[in-house]
Amino acid sequence: MRRSLKNGLSAVLGAVLAVAGLGTVSLSLSGTSAAAASSAPAASGSGYTWQNVPIVGGGFVPDIVFNPGAQNVVYARTDIGGMYRWNQSSASWTPLLDWVGWNNWNEQGVVSVAADPVQTNRVYAAVGMYTNTWDPNNGAILRSTDQGNTWTATALPFKLGGNMPGRGMGERLMVDPDDDAVLYLGMPSGHGLWKSTDYGATWAQVTAFPNVGNYVQDSTDTTGYLSDDQGVAWVAFDKASGTTGGSGTPTKTIFVGVADLQNTVYESTDGGATWSRVAGQPTGFLAHKGLVDPTGSYLYITTSNKGGPYDGSSGDVWKYAIATGTWTQISPVHSSDTSNDYYGYSGLTIDQQHPNTIMVTGYSSWWPDTYLYRSTDGGATWTNAWSYNGYPTRVDKYTLDVSASPWLSWGNNPSPPEETPKLGWMTEGLAIDPFNSDRMMFGTGATLYGTTNLTAWDSTAATAKVKISVMAQGIEETAVNDLVSPPSGAPLLSALGDVGGFRHTDLTKVPSLMYQSPNWGTSTSLDYAESNPNDVVRVGDGSAATSTSPAVNSAAFSSDDGADWYAASSQPSGVTAGGTVAEAADGSAAVWSPTGAGVNYTTTTGSSWTASTGIPAGAQVRSDRVNPKKFYGFSYATGTFYLSTDGGKTFTASAAANLPSGTAGGAQFHAVPGTEGDLWLAGGSTSGAYGLWHSTDSGATWTKLANVQQADNIGFGAPAPGHTNKALYTIAEIGGVRGIFRSDDYGATWTRINDDQHQWGNIGAAITGDPRVYGRVYVGTNGRGIVYGNLTGSGTSSSSSPSTTPSTTPTTTPSTTPSTTPSTTPSTTPSTSSSSSAPAGACHVTYTKASEWGGGYTANITVANTGATPWTAWTVTWTYPGDQKITNAWNATATQTGAAVSATNMAYNGSVATGSSASFGVQGTWTANDTSPTAFSVNGATCS
């Protein structure tokens, strides 16, 4: 499925790692950094508990990797949403890369995963999002010795592309089963085959490997996306040719697949010292996958005439007898069968318990369904998951349960032989459990399916059915474009890429369907009438008329809180995509700024549109939340703000200057509910103005907040207890720290509410508070779905950030040079002064265990200033009564000597006024005793 690009991409543009000697062979890179990035069972930190608003799936799962050396150790990779590990006890997946942050967002793109079959706690990931200029960062190899709980990164001297064409091929990264210190990685973009001999810490190019690949999807593409060389696609070891068990003697026979239509398979028989093109191989096709059976008898390959994952109109399946050098075509449908050949093959798996049992997928068959083929005789004969009993009558060998993601029906009611829900499309990932012949999983463009009674396939009984169901629980892979949380009705409405968007009436349940009537692939923006929240408008990527279907306009309206929709009966001329939309405060009008056309307004819910004047095409539009006649616009291209006082008919440019602008970066602005003319604008880039601006006069004048260095979006939620102003939520850099922040005092002070383990890569597109629940915030990610945070019991008070004096002068922004690993280096610790000392009894500390599991825990700590003197810095100390060892902290720098712990504030939360508090969190391990401490000191004084 089509995936979103980085929003505000230029916000992280910096110096891309320049490596001298890139063209030389045998370049070796040392490990660049260690990332103490963990994935705790409970996503809790900074006084907040974080979780996904469930959709379950929503994007492409290119592959599933079972560790052949350890039962139930399974990984799934996604193209832009990170990597997951299977939890057998809960039959769900745990995200492993949520620590990826703003500056290294590209590491949420996972090119390949390799599981060590010898030291089975070891796992590796090759990461990077794009190989062209869309991604400013180079790729990296992540390596873990605890099944992905923590990672260390090695930088690569070039880019990798988890969201590039050909991303379903692989696996490109593999561990030698006979010497697990050895790994190979196939590279794109002409960089060839690379090797590590020290568990992935350093890498060098295999100079003897003769072919870097030459296949590109479209050589005329000037963006570099479709014209990139898809490179070296997979590595397969013939384990039987070596000495098993990680003996330190590398496997002798290795096969490598290359994206080259004439030379797609290579072989080494001397442990990688020399390589040669395998003689007699098929030509005219790309080998998407290659596997050697466990006996070492055959290499199997699946091929397509295209790189995928969308394209492919022909293909074959072959097996190669390693001992004799003989190729045999074993395609379920041969490419020469022109009446039935219209798709390529990709998914490939071998039953390790029964080496003659293999399965393949016809990944690029979109209609009437994908193909899943199974053979129990080495490819001599095949059966499909479904077949015809006189066209178009279809007989399925399976049942399909989508109750975990009921929206997979898409609301369709197709004619036979098409069914809904489908088995899928883009089915490049396919794997049989090496320990259990009855368990199989396969990825699609929208979810991950699986079964635990696979061998029922082989029964001749008509009643025998393979029970296939959604196995994507825990995987949240949508790209979020917009979020709104109205004051009544459903708590959350979303605009999403690929799957349109959802109305969540319950934040713990998956909706039955995405938006219908119309059901676009992508929604880009939505809004509601503040005084009548039942009135909702959304816009997205409609479609032009074809010979078989009418046009679908790109705007839609609802009068029942988004439950039901009707498409606008007209739209402005030239519309090519959704753009942004705004609804008048009373629902009397809507203003739309679509892609491909100018700004227009309607007072007839889309039956007619009239061009607005005084505002340029492409401007972002919003409505005032009180005055129904007021609409606003902002052109980032020129940094100009616009106001309409006549319902969007005419706009006037504001005289305000020094707002963010340019071709790099971007901006988001929003109007505050309940106060006319109250606006906040976040955005910019490191090459110009960057930060957060506030206007109280409908955009005539703006004040830039001095205590916010960078900001990329802003949202509002219910006020804090005792406050009347809305709580502010921003995705920003404050006090030199990137994160999600909340302000209860309208921007005077800020508290970081996420932590380094919960960053979710690119999160700039959408954020909003909940107007009904103080502290609740919804955040849109670009591949990890919708996450939301709730206050825990110990973190309801806000802490202060350094400067609180607004300034209209842009602040200097720090360098955004990309990093390949999340930084765990603490900020500079503020020095304590006499004014910060707490007299005995002038502080109170609450220690709350947020989560606990076998051998691990997280805890939230709140330190309150109950004295008469403000603090400019604080250090909290305690002694553990148990055997806990802290491994990580957020919103504080924690050190431990024996059982004694000292936690010191960060640069942005050291100031704590009288009657206020600050919150931080820790994560650690324990063996026999996780008893919580009960005695604390702050700045050397005992707390009451």
Disulfide bonds with the S-S distance in Angstrom:
Cys843-Cys943 2.10
